[in-house]
Amino acid sequence: MGWPLVIVALTALAYAKFGHLIPGALGHKEYTITRIIEHMFLTSEGIYGVAIYVTSTFVFIFILMGSLLGATGGAQAFIDLTFSVTGRFRGGPAKAAILGSGLMGTI
């Protein structure tokens, strides 16, 4: 993700600190640096909130399952199965890739 993610994060922090200078509907009241940091680290809306919860519960399990399938040969079995089903058709390798990806995603 690199620099675009850094730029988005810095823009969000700048908006939190200097958003009171923006007129109209996009402006908000002034927040101190202490309040911004407390909100980011001590509330459920901060960086230790929903994003870490989803990563620790769902993403970790999918990565673990994919690694387990790769180590036991299950991934190769899915690839072989999809090639046997779609290999004789026009565009077979592409169809096999899509079908294999779908099978890996459903397990």
C-alpha positions in Angstrom: 0.0 0.0 0.0 3.0 2.3 0.6 2.8 6.0 0.2 -0.9 6.3 -0.7 -1.8 4.9 2.7 0.6 7.2 4.5 -0.9 10.2 2.6 -4.4 9.2 3.5 -3.5 8.8 7.1 -1.7 12.1 7.3 -4.6 13.8 5.6 -7.0 12.4 8.1 -4.9 13.5 11.0 -4.5 17.0 9.5 -8.3 17.2 9.1 -8.8 16.2 12.7 -6.4 18.8 13.9 -7.2 21.7 11.5 -10.8 20.9 10.5 -12.0 23.8 12.6 -10.5 26.2 10.1 -12.7 24.8 7.3 -16.0 26.7 6.9 -19.3 25.1 6.2 -20.5 21.6 6.6 -17.1 20.0 6.5 -15.8 22.0 9.4 -15.9 20.8 13.0 -15.0 22.1 16.4 -11.3 22.3 17.5 -9.7 19.2 19.0 -6.5 19.1 20.9 -3.7 16.7 20.0 -4.3 14.9 23.3 -7.9 14.3 22.5 -7.1 13.1 19.0 -4.5 10.6 20.3 -6.8 9.4 23.1 -9.6 8.8 20.5 -7.2 7.0 18.2 -5.8 4.6 20.8 -8.4 4.4 23.7 -11.7 4.1 22.0 -13.3 1.3 19.9 -13.3 3.6 16.8 -9.5 4.0 16.9 -6.8 1.8 15.4 -7.3 -0.9 18.0 -11.0 -1.1 17.3 -12.9 -2.7 14.5 -10.0 -3.0 12.1 -7.9 -5.1 14.5 -10.9 -7.1 15.5 -11.7 -8.1 11.9 -8.0 -8.8 11.2 -7.6 -11.0 14.2 -10.8 -13.0 13.7 -11.5 -13.3 10.0 -8.3 -12.5 8.0 -6.1 -14.6 10.3 -8.4 -17.6 9.9 -8.4 -17.3 6.1 -4.6 -17.0 6.0 -4.2 -20.0 8.3 -6.6 -22.1 6.3 -4.9 -21.2 3.0 -1.5 -22.1 4.5 -2.9 -25.4 5.8 -4.3 -26.2 2.3 -1.0 -25.3 0.7 1.1 -27.4 3.1 -1.2 -30.5 2.9 -1.6 -30.5 -0.9 -5.2 -29.4 -0.9 -4.5 -26.4 -3.0 -2.9 -28.5 -5.7 -5.9 -30.9 -5.5 -8.2 -28.0 -6.2 -6.1 -26.9 -9.2 -6.0 -30.4 -10.6 -9.7 -30.8 -10.2 -10.5 -27.5 -12.0 -8.0 -28.4 -14.9 -9.7 -31.7 -15.3 -13.1 -30.1 -15.5 -12.3 -27.1 -17.7 -9.1 -28.1 -19.5 -10.7 -29.3 -22.7 -12.7 -26.1 -23.3 -11.6 -23.0 -25.0 -10.0 -20.7 -22.4 -9.6 -23.6 -20.1 -6.7 -22.3 -18.0 -8.5 -19.0 -17.3 -11.7 -20.9 -16.4 -9.6 -23.2 -14.2 -8.1 -20.2 -12.4 -11.5 -18.7 -11.7 -13.0 -22.0 -10.6 -10.0 -22.9 -8.4 -10.1 -19.5 -6.8 -13.8 -19.9 -6.1 -13.2 -23.3 -4.5 -10.4 -22.0 -2.4 -12.6 -19.1 -1.2 -15.5 -21.4 -0.2 -13.4 -23.7 2.0 
